[in-house]
Amino acid sequence: MTIQANNVTVRFGGVVAVRDVSLSVEKGQIVSIVGPNGSGKSTMFNAITGMVSTASGTVSVDGKRIDREPAHRRIGLGLARSFQTPRFDPHTTVFDAVMCGFYPVKKSSIFGAMVRTPFAAAEEQRFRDRCEAILEDLQLSEFRDLQMNELPMGRVRLVEVGRAVANEPKYILLDEPAAGLARDEQRMLAGEVRRLAERGVGVLLVEHNFNLIRELAEHVVVLKEGAVLLEGTPDVISKDRAFIDTYLGRAG
């Protein structure tokens, strides 16, 4: 059971943003993509989740090829993601923002929800209970009734992680989730990522904070100018001169 990307290439006109990149994420595994700005990290996320089209290569989830499927069908196969720039209605409350994450797994019909059939009512209550638990895990309960535009960016990012977690995905892709987070918020995020992996969720993580990557990831893929520079465990990667020069600069 895995996400498998094989020799993926993405072009924007004459620009090759990703070139022949291969990676895999197994259920319960935490894999990180790192690299300098413009190296193709977010583009690779977009190729996996259907936000951009691939020029060549294949993407599969649990053996089913998905690189020609639209984004909403990939969600139906168990993919969830966060974005580098969180996307919310600024006037939505924190509680409602996380509740939106349950929509892809909702089974009751619109009619059932309108007339409050027993099934629809039970499903809604289950979602509400799960939403409260997610908010508690991310220490967002005290902000549940605030509008998104009233939160600092660090909390907004945690809400987006909560929304991605809500539909209980098989695989979750987190694009720079720790950006702007205070140290205690980073600890909360790390705890949530570990809980996801322990429940068998595969995690693909783009993050600039290499200390967080060393703490969480089992495998690291380093991109440079859209191609794989090297890959391995965080400890091995952190000692590699090519990684130091590319990711930290020669002074690093």
Phi and psi restraints in degrees (value plus and minus 20) as a CYANA .aco file:
   2 THR   PHI    -182.3  -142.3
   2 THR   PSI     134.9   174.9
   3 ILE   PHI    -107.0   -67.0
   3 ILE   PSI     110.6   150.6
   4 GLN   PHI    -150.5  -110.5
   4 GLN   PSI      98.2   138.2
   5 ALA   PHI    -130.1   -90.1
   5 ALA   PSI     105.5   145.5
   6 ASN   PHI    -140.8  -100.8
   6 ASN   PSI      96.9   136.9
   7 ASN   PHI      30.8    70.8
   7 ASN   PSI      26.5    66.5
   8 VAL   PHI     -96.5   -56.5
   8 VAL   PSI     110.6   150.6
   9 THR   PHI    -145.2  -105.2
   9 THR   PSI     114.8   154.8
  10 VAL   PHI    -146.7  -106.7
  10 VAL   PSI     109.1   149.1
  11 ARG   PHI    -139.7   -99.7
  11 ARG   PSI     121.5   161.5
  12 PHE   PHI    -138.2   -98.2
  12 PHE   PSI      75.8   115.8
  13 GLY   PHI      44.3    84.3
  13 GLY   PSI    -145.3  -105.3
  14 GLY   PHI    -108.7   -68.7
  14 GLY   PSI     -19.0    21.0
  15 VAL   PHI    -114.7   -74.7
  15 VAL   PSI     106.9   146.9
  16 VAL   PHI    -113.5   -73.5
  16 VAL   PSI      87.6   127.6
  17 ALA   PHI    -104.0   -64.0
  17 ALA   PSI     -53.2   -13.2
  18 VAL   PHI    -156.9  -116.9
  18 VAL   PSI     113.6   153.6
  19 ARG   PHI    -148.2  -108.2
  19 ARG   PSI      91.7   131.7
  20 ASP   PHI      31.0    71.0
  20 ASP   PSI      27.3    67.3
  21 VAL   PHI    -111.5   -71.5
  21 VAL   PSI     110.9   150.9
  22 SER   PHI    -142.9  -102.9
  22 SER   PSI     118.6   158.6
  23 LEU   PHI    -179.7  -139.7
  23 LEU   PSI     142.9   182.9
  24 SER   PHI    -161.7  -121.7
  24 SER   PSI     130.9   170.9
  25 VAL   PHI    -154.2  -114.2
  25 VAL   PSI      96.6   136.6
  26 GLU   PHI    -108.2   -68.2
  26 GLU   PSI     140.5   180.5
  27 LYS   PHI     -82.4   -42.4
  27 LYS   PSI     113.0   153.0
  28 GLY   PHI      62.4   102.4
  28 GLY   PSI     -18.5    21.5
  29 GLN   PHI    -122.3   -82.3
  29 GLN   PSI     126.8   166.8
  30 ILE   PHI    -132.9   -92.9
  30 ILE   PSI      95.8   135.8
  31 VAL   PHI    -138.1   -98.1
  31 VAL   PSI     120.2   160.2
  32 SER   PHI    -139.9   -99.9
  32 SER   PSI     121.9   161.9
  33 ILE   PHI    -127.3   -87.3
  33 ILE   PSI     107.5   147.5
  34 VAL   PHI    -149.0  -109.0
  34 VAL   PSI     145.7   185.7
  35 GLY   PHI     135.8   175.8
  35 GLY   PSI     144.7   184.7
  36 PRO   PHI     -87.9   -47.9
  36 PRO   PSI     147.6   187.6
  37 ASN   PHI     -75.9   -35.9
  37 ASN   PSI     116.7   156.7
  38 GLY   PHI      63.7   103.7
  38 GLY   PSI     -10.5    29.5
  39 SER   PHI    -105.1   -65.1
  39 SER   PSI     -27.8    12.2
  40 GLY   PHI      86.0   126.0
  40 GLY   PSI     -10.0    30.0
  41 LYS   PHI     -83.1   -43.1
  41 LYS   PSI     -75.7   -35.7
  42 SER   PHI     -87.3   -47.3
  42 SER   PSI     -53.2   -13.2
  43 THR   PHI     -82.8   -42.8
  43 THR   PSI     -57.6   -17.6
  44 MET   PHI     -85.1   -45.1
  44 MET   PSI     -61.3   -21.3
  45 PHE   PHI     -76.8   -36.8
  45 PHE   PSI     -67.0   -27.0
  46 ASN   PHI     -84.6   -44.6
  46 ASN   PSI     -53.7   -13.7
  47 ALA   PHI     -87.5   -47.5
  47 ALA   PSI     -58.9   -18.9
  48 ILE   PHI     -90.1   -50.1
  48 ILE   PSI     -59.1   -19.1
  49 THR   PHI    -113.0   -73.0
  49 THR   PSI     -22.8    17.2
  50 GLY   PHI      70.4   110.4
  50 GLY   PSI      -6.5    33.5
  51 MET   PHI    -100.9   -60.9
  51 MET   PSI     -41.6    -1.6
  52 VAL   PHI    -154.0  -114.0
  52 VAL   PSI     137.9   177.9
  53 SER   PHI    -109.9   -69.9
  53 SER   PSI     125.3   165.3
  54 THR   PHI    -109.0   -69.0
  54 THR   PSI     122.7   162.7
  55 ALA   PHI    -100.4   -60.4
  55 ALA   PSI     -53.3   -13.3
  56 SER   PHI    -179.6  -139.6
  56 SER   PSI     150.5   190.5
  57 GLY   PHI      72.3   112.3
  57 GLY   PSI     155.4   195.4
  58 THR   PHI    -152.6  -112.6
  58 THR   PSI     132.8   172.8
  59 VAL   PHI    -150.5  -110.5
  59 VAL   PSI     110.6   150.6
  60 SER   PHI    -154.2  -114.2
  60 SER   PSI     132.7   172.7
  61 VAL   PHI    -144.9  -104.9
  61 VAL   PSI      98.4   138.4
  62 ASP   PHI      32.0    72.0
  62 ASP   PSI      20.8    60.8
  63 GLY   PHI      67.5   107.5
  63 GLY   PSI     -27.6    12.4
  64 LYS   PHI    -118.7   -78.7
  64 LYS   PSI     103.2   143.2
  65 ARG   PHI     -90.9   -50.9
  65 ARG   PSI     111.4   151.4
  66 ILE   PHI    -146.9  -106.9
  66 ILE   PSI     -18.8    21.2
  67 ASP   PHI     -89.3   -49.3
  67 ASP   PSI     -27.0    13.0
  68 ARG   PHI    -132.3   -92.3
  68 ARG   PSI     -12.9    27.1
  69 GLU   PHI    -109.4   -69.4
  69 GLU   PSI     125.5   165.5
  70 PRO   PHI     -88.4   -48.4
  70 PRO   PSI     143.4   183.4
  71 ALA   PHI     -78.1   -38.1
  71 ALA   PSI     -60.7   -20.7
  72 HIS   PHI     -86.2   -46.2
  72 HIS   PSI     -50.7   -10.7
  73 ARG   PHI     -93.2   -53.2
  73 ARG   PSI     -51.3   -11.3
  74 ARG   PHI     -86.8   -46.8
  74 ARG   PSI     -57.9   -17.9
  75 ILE   PHI     -79.5   -39.5
  75 ILE   PSI     -61.6   -21.6
  76 GLY   PHI     -83.0   -43.0
  76 GLY   PSI     -41.5    -1.5
  77 LEU   PHI    -108.6   -68.6
  77 LEU   PSI     -18.0    22.0
  78 GLY   PHI      87.4   127.4
  78 GLY   PSI      -3.4    36.6
  79 LEU   PHI    -114.6   -74.6
  79 LEU   PSI     119.4   159.4
  80 ALA   PHI    -158.1  -118.1
  80 ALA   PSI     137.0   177.0
  81 ARG   PHI    -172.4  -132.4
  81 ARG   PSI     140.1   180.1
  82 SER   PHI    -132.1   -92.1
  82 SER   PSI     148.3   188.3
  83 PHE   PHI    -136.8   -96.8
  83 PHE   PSI     133.3   173.3
  84 GLN   PHI     -79.1   -39.1
  84 GLN   PSI     -58.4   -18.4
  85 THR   PHI    -131.5   -91.5
  85 THR   PSI      88.6   128.6
  86 PRO   PHI     -76.3   -36.3
  86 PRO   PSI     123.6   163.6
  87 ARG   PHI    -141.5  -101.5
  87 ARG   PSI      84.6   124.6
  88 PHE   PHI    -160.8  -120.8
  88 PHE   PSI     131.9   171.9
  89 ASP   PHI     -87.5   -47.5
  89 ASP   PSI     100.1   140.1
  90 PRO   PHI     -81.8   -41.8
  90 PRO   PSI     -38.5     1.5
  91 HIS   PHI    -118.1   -78.1
  91 HIS   PSI     -17.5    22.5
  92 THR   PHI     -96.5   -56.5
  92 THR   PSI     121.5   161.5
  93 THR   PHI     -95.1   -55.1
  93 THR   PSI     140.5   180.5
  94 VAL   PHI     -77.3   -37.3
  94 VAL   PSI     -65.4   -25.4
  95 PHE   PHI     -79.5   -39.5
  95 PHE   PSI     -68.1   -28.1
  96 ASP   PHI     -87.5   -47.5
  96 ASP   PSI     -52.8   -12.8
  97 ALA   PHI     -82.7   -42.7
  97 ALA   PSI     -62.8   -22.8
  98 VAL   PHI     -91.1   -51.1
  98 VAL   PSI     -58.2   -18.2
  99 MET   PHI     -78.9   -38.9
  99 MET   PSI     -51.3   -11.3
 100 CYS   PHI     -79.3   -39.3
 100 CYS   PSI     -45.6    -5.6
 101 GLY   PHI     -86.2   -46.2
 101 GLY   PSI     -38.3     1.7
 102 PHE   PHI    -103.0   -63.0
 102 PHE   PSI     -31.4     8.6
 103 TYR   PHI     -75.5   -35.5
 103 TYR   PSI     -63.3   -23.3
 104 PRO   PHI     -83.0   -43.0
 104 PRO   PSI     -41.4    -1.4
 105 VAL   PHI    -127.8   -87.8
 105 VAL   PSI     -11.8    28.2
 106 LYS   PHI     -88.3   -48.3
 106 LYS   PSI     111.2   151.2
 107 LYS   PHI    -127.3   -87.3
 107 LYS   PSI     -44.3    -4.3
 108 SER   PHI     -93.9   -53.9
 108 SER   PSI     130.5   170.5
 109 SER   PHI     -99.8   -59.8
 109 SER   PSI     146.6   186.6
 110 ILE   PHI     -80.7   -40.7
 110 ILE   PSI     -61.8   -21.8
 111 PHE   PHI     -81.7   -41.7
 111 PHE   PSI     -63.3   -23.3
 112 GLY   PHI     -81.2   -41.2
 112 GLY   PSI     -59.1   -19.1
 113 ALA   PHI     -88.0   -48.0
 113 ALA   PSI     -57.0   -17.0
 114 MET   PHI     -88.1   -48.1
 114 MET   PSI     -61.1   -21.1
 115 VAL   PHI    -113.9   -73.9
 115 VAL   PSI     -20.0    20.0
 116 ARG   PHI      39.0    79.0
 116 ARG   PSI      35.8    75.8
 117 THR   PHI     -83.1   -43.1
 117 THR   PSI     136.8   176.8
 118 PRO   PHI     -74.9   -34.9
 118 PRO   PSI     -59.4   -19.4
 119 PHE   PHI     -84.6   -44.6
 119 PHE   PSI     -66.1   -26.1
 120 ALA   PHI     -84.2   -44.2
 120 ALA   PSI     -60.3   -20.3
 121 ALA   PHI     -85.6   -45.6
 121 ALA   PSI     -61.5   -21.5
 122 ALA   PHI     -87.2   -47.2
 122 ALA   PSI     -59.3   -19.3
 123 GLU   PHI     -85.3   -45.3
 123 GLU   PSI     -63.7   -23.7
 124 GLU   PHI     -81.9   -41.9
 124 GLU   PSI     -61.7   -21.7
 125 GLN   PHI     -84.9   -44.9
 125 GLN   PSI     -57.6   -17.6
 126 ARG   PHI     -83.9   -43.9
 126 ARG   PSI     -61.6   -21.6
 127 PHE   PHI     -84.7   -44.7
 127 PHE   PSI     -61.8   -21.8
 128 ARG   PHI     -84.8   -44.8
 128 ARG   PSI     -60.5   -20.5
 129 ASP   PHI     -84.6   -44.6
 129 ASP   PSI     -62.6   -22.6
 130 ARG   PHI     -85.7   -45.7
 130 ARG   PSI     -58.4   -18.4
 131 CYS   PHI     -81.4   -41.4
 131 CYS   PSI     -64.0   -24.0
 132 GLU   PHI     -81.4   -41.4
 132 GLU   PSI     -58.7   -18.7
 133 ALA   PHI     -86.5   -46.5
 133 ALA   PSI     -60.2   -20.2
 134 ILE   PHI     -83.6   -43.6
 134 ILE   PSI     -64.7   -24.7
 135 LEU   PHI     -80.9   -40.9
 135 LEU   PSI     -58.1   -18.1
 136 GLU   PHI     -87.8   -47.8
 136 GLU   PSI     -63.6   -23.6
 137 ASP   PHI     -77.9   -37.9
 137 ASP   PSI     -58.7   -18.7
 138 LEU   PHI    -114.9   -74.9
 138 LEU   PSI     -10.3    29.7
 139 GLN   PHI      33.0    73.0
 139 GLN   PSI      26.6    66.6
 140 LEU   PHI    -132.7   -92.7
 140 LEU   PSI     -17.8    22.2
 141 SER   PHI     -78.2   -38.2
 141 SER   PSI     -58.7   -18.7
 142 GLU   PHI     -89.6   -49.6
 142 GLU   PSI     -35.0     5.0
 143 PHE   PHI    -123.4   -83.4
 143 PHE   PSI     -13.0    27.0
 144 ARG   PHI     -75.0   -35.0
 144 ARG   PSI     -53.7   -13.7
 145 ASP   PHI    -119.3   -79.3
 145 ASP   PSI     -19.1    20.9
 146 LEU   PHI     -98.6   -58.6
 146 LEU   PSI     131.6   171.6
 147 GLN   PHI     -98.2   -58.2
 147 GLN   PSI     134.0   174.0
 148 MET   PHI     -80.3   -40.3
 148 MET   PSI     -52.2   -12.2
 149 ASN   PHI     -94.5   -54.5
 149 ASN   PSI     -21.6    18.4
 150 GLU   PHI    -118.0   -78.0
 150 GLU   PSI     -22.2    17.8
 151 LEU   PHI    -119.2   -79.2
 151 LEU   PSI     127.9   167.9
 152 PRO   PHI     -89.5   -49.5
 152 PRO   PSI     138.0   178.0
 153 MET   PHI     -78.9   -38.9
 153 MET   PSI     -55.5   -15.5
 154 GLY   PHI     -78.5   -38.5
 154 GLY   PSI     -63.5   -23.5
 155 ARG   PHI     -89.2   -49.2
 155 ARG   PSI     -56.1   -16.1
 156 VAL   PHI     -79.2   -39.2
 156 VAL   PSI     -61.6   -21.6
 157 ARG   PHI     -84.1   -44.1
 157 ARG   PSI     -57.4   -17.4
 158 LEU   PHI     -86.8   -46.8
 158 LEU   PSI     -57.2   -17.2
 159 VAL   PHI     -81.8   -41.8
 159 VAL   PSI     -60.6   -20.6
 160 GLU   PHI     -85.5   -45.5
 160 GLU   PSI     -58.0   -18.0
 161 VAL   PHI     -81.6   -41.6
 161 VAL   PSI     -62.7   -22.7
 162 GLY   PHI     -79.9   -39.9
 162 GLY   PSI     -62.3   -22.3
 163 ARG   PHI     -83.6   -43.6
 163 ARG   PSI     -60.3   -20.3
 164 ALA   PHI     -87.1   -47.1
 164 ALA   PSI     -54.8   -14.8
 165 VAL   PHI     -92.4   -52.4
 165 VAL   PSI     -45.6    -5.6
 166 ALA   PHI     -76.7   -36.7
 166 ALA   PSI     -60.2   -20.2
 167 ASN   PHI    -105.7   -65.7
 167 ASN   PSI      -4.3    35.7
 168 GLU   PHI      30.5    70.5
 168 GLU   PSI      41.8    81.8
 169 PRO   PHI     -92.5   -52.5
 169 PRO   PSI     143.2   183.2
 170 LYS   PHI    -100.3   -60.3
 170 LYS   PSI     -52.5   -12.5
 171 TYR   PHI    -158.5  -118.5
 171 TYR   PSI     120.0   160.0
 172 ILE   PHI    -150.2  -110.2
 172 ILE   PSI     114.4   154.4
 173 LEU   PHI    -132.7   -92.7
 173 LEU   PSI      99.0   139.0
 174 LEU   PHI    -133.0   -93.0
 174 LEU   PSI      96.2   136.2
 175 ASP   PHI    -120.0   -80.0
 175 ASP   PSI      81.6   121.6
 176 GLU   PHI      30.8    70.8
 176 GLU   PSI      33.6    73.6
 177 PRO   PHI     -88.2   -48.2
 177 PRO   PSI     -41.9    -1.9
 178 ALA   PHI    -111.9   -71.9
 178 ALA   PSI     -21.4    18.6
 179 ALA   PHI     -82.2   -42.2
 179 ALA   PSI     104.6   144.6
 180 GLY   PHI      62.9   102.9
 180 GLY   PSI     -18.5    21.5
 181 LEU   PHI    -105.9   -65.9
 181 LEU   PSI     119.4   159.4
 182 ALA   PHI     -90.3   -50.3
 182 ALA   PSI     148.1   188.1
 183 ARG   PHI     -80.4   -40.4
 183 ARG   PSI     -61.3   -21.3
 184 ASP   PHI     -87.8   -47.8
 184 ASP   PSI     -53.6   -13.6
 185 GLU   PHI     -88.8   -48.8
 185 GLU   PSI     -56.3   -16.3
 186 GLN   PHI     -83.4   -43.4
 186 GLN   PSI     -58.1   -18.1
 187 ARG   PHI     -83.9   -43.9
 187 ARG   PSI     -60.7   -20.7
 188 MET   PHI     -82.3   -42.3
 188 MET   PSI     -64.4   -24.4
 189 LEU   PHI     -81.3   -41.3
 189 LEU   PSI     -66.4   -26.4
 190 ALA   PHI     -79.3   -39.3
 190 ALA   PSI     -61.0   -21.0
 191 GLY   PHI     -83.0   -43.0
 191 GLY   PSI     -60.5   -20.5
 192 GLU   PHI     -87.0   -47.0
 192 GLU   PSI     -60.8   -20.8
 193 VAL   PHI     -82.8   -42.8
 193 VAL   PSI     -61.9   -21.9
 194 ARG   PHI     -83.3   -43.3
 194 ARG   PSI     -63.1   -23.1
 195 ARG   PHI     -80.4   -40.4
 195 ARG   PSI     -60.5   -20.5
 196 LEU   PHI     -79.8   -39.8
 196 LEU   PSI     -68.4   -28.4
 197 ALA   PHI     -82.5   -42.5
 197 ALA   PSI     -60.1   -20.1
 198 GLU   PHI     -84.1   -44.1
 198 GLU   PSI     -47.2    -7.2
 199 ARG   PHI    -105.9   -65.9
 199 ARG   PSI     -16.9    23.1
 200 GLY   PHI      74.4   114.4
 200 GLY   PSI     -10.5    29.5
 201 VAL   PHI    -103.2   -63.2
 201 VAL   PSI     111.7   151.7
 202 GLY   PHI     -99.7   -59.7
 202 GLY   PSI     114.5   154.5
 203 VAL   PHI    -140.3  -100.3
 203 VAL   PSI     106.0   146.0
 204 LEU   PHI    -133.3   -93.3
 204 LEU   PSI     102.0   142.0
 205 LEU   PHI    -143.2  -103.2
 205 LEU   PSI     103.1   143.1
 206 VAL   PHI    -120.8   -80.8
 206 VAL   PSI     104.9   144.9
 207 GLU   PHI    -177.0  -137.0
 207 GLU   PSI     119.9   159.9
 208 HIS   PHI    -107.5   -67.5
 208 HIS   PSI     -40.9    -0.9
 209 ASN   PHI     -99.4   -59.4
 209 ASN   PSI      76.8   116.8
 210 PHE   PHI     -91.1   -51.1
 210 PHE   PSI     -44.9    -4.9
 211 ASN   PHI     -81.7   -41.7
 211 ASN   PSI     -60.4   -20.4
 212 LEU   PHI     -86.7   -46.7
 212 LEU   PSI     -59.3   -19.3
 213 ILE   PHI     -82.5   -42.5
 213 ILE   PSI     -64.4   -24.4
 214 ARG   PHI     -81.1   -41.1
 214 ARG   PSI     -54.2   -14.2
 215 GLU   PHI     -92.1   -52.1
 215 GLU   PSI     -52.4   -12.4
 216 LEU   PHI    -129.5   -89.5
 216 LEU   PSI     -63.4   -23.4
 217 ALA   PHI     -99.7   -59.7
 217 ALA   PSI     124.8   164.8
 218 GLU   PHI    -113.9   -73.9
 218 GLU   PSI     -46.1    -6.1
 219 HIS   PHI    -164.3  -124.3
 219 HIS   PSI     121.0   161.0
 220 VAL   PHI    -146.5  -106.5
 220 VAL   PSI     114.1   154.1
 221 VAL   PHI    -132.7   -92.7
 221 VAL   PSI     102.5   142.5
 222 VAL   PHI    -121.2   -81.2
 222 VAL   PSI     104.0   144.0
 223 LEU   PHI    -124.8   -84.8
 223 LEU   PSI     125.1   165.1
 224 LYS   PHI    -162.6  -122.6
 224 LYS   PSI     102.1   142.1
 225 GLU   PHI      32.3    72.3
 225 GLU   PSI      20.3    60.3
 226 GLY   PHI      65.4   105.4
 226 GLY   PSI     -21.9    18.1
 227 ALA   PHI    -142.6  -102.6
 227 ALA   PSI     139.5   179.5
 228 VAL   PHI     -94.4   -54.4
 228 VAL   PSI     100.7   140.7
 229 LEU   PHI    -104.4   -64.4
 229 LEU   PSI     -66.5   -26.5
 230 LEU   PHI    -186.1  -146.1
 230 LEU   PSI     149.0   189.0
 231 GLU   PHI    -173.6  -133.6
 231 GLU   PSI     137.1   177.1
 232 GLY   PHI     142.1   182.1
 232 GLY   PSI    -186.0  -146.0
 233 THR   PHI     -93.1   -53.1
 233 THR   PSI     137.7   177.7
 234 PRO   PHI     -76.8   -36.8
 234 PRO   PSI     -60.1   -20.1
 235 ASP   PHI     -85.3   -45.3
 235 ASP   PSI     -61.8   -21.8
 236 VAL   PHI     -87.6   -47.6
 236 VAL   PSI     -64.4   -24.4
 237 ILE   PHI     -80.9   -40.9
 237 ILE   PSI     -63.0   -23.0
 238 SER   PHI     -85.0   -45.0
 238 SER   PSI     -39.4     0.6
 239 LYS   PHI    -117.7   -77.7
 239 LYS   PSI     -23.3    16.7
 240 ASP   PHI    -100.3   -60.3
 240 ASP   PSI     108.9   148.9
 241 ARG   PHI     -82.1   -42.1
 241 ARG   PSI     -57.3   -17.3
 242 ALA   PHI     -83.5   -43.5
 242 ALA   PSI     -58.8   -18.8
 243 PHE   PHI     -87.2   -47.2
 243 PHE   PSI     -65.4   -25.4
 244 ILE   PHI     -79.2   -39.2
 244 ILE   PSI     -66.2   -26.2
 245 ASP   PHI     -85.9   -45.9
 245 ASP   PSI     -58.5   -18.5
 246 THR   PHI    -100.3   -60.3
 246 THR   PSI     -63.6   -23.6
 247 TYR   PHI    -110.8   -70.8
 247 TYR   PSI     -59.0   -19.0
 248 LEU   PHI    -124.0   -84.0
 248 LEU   PSI     -37.6     2.4
 249 GLY   PHI      67.4   107.4
 249 GLY   PSI     140.6   180.6
 250 ARG   PHI     -82.2   -42.2
 250 ARG   PSI     -50.0   -10.0
 251 ALA   PHI     -85.5   -45.5
 251 ALA   PSI     -46.9    -6.9
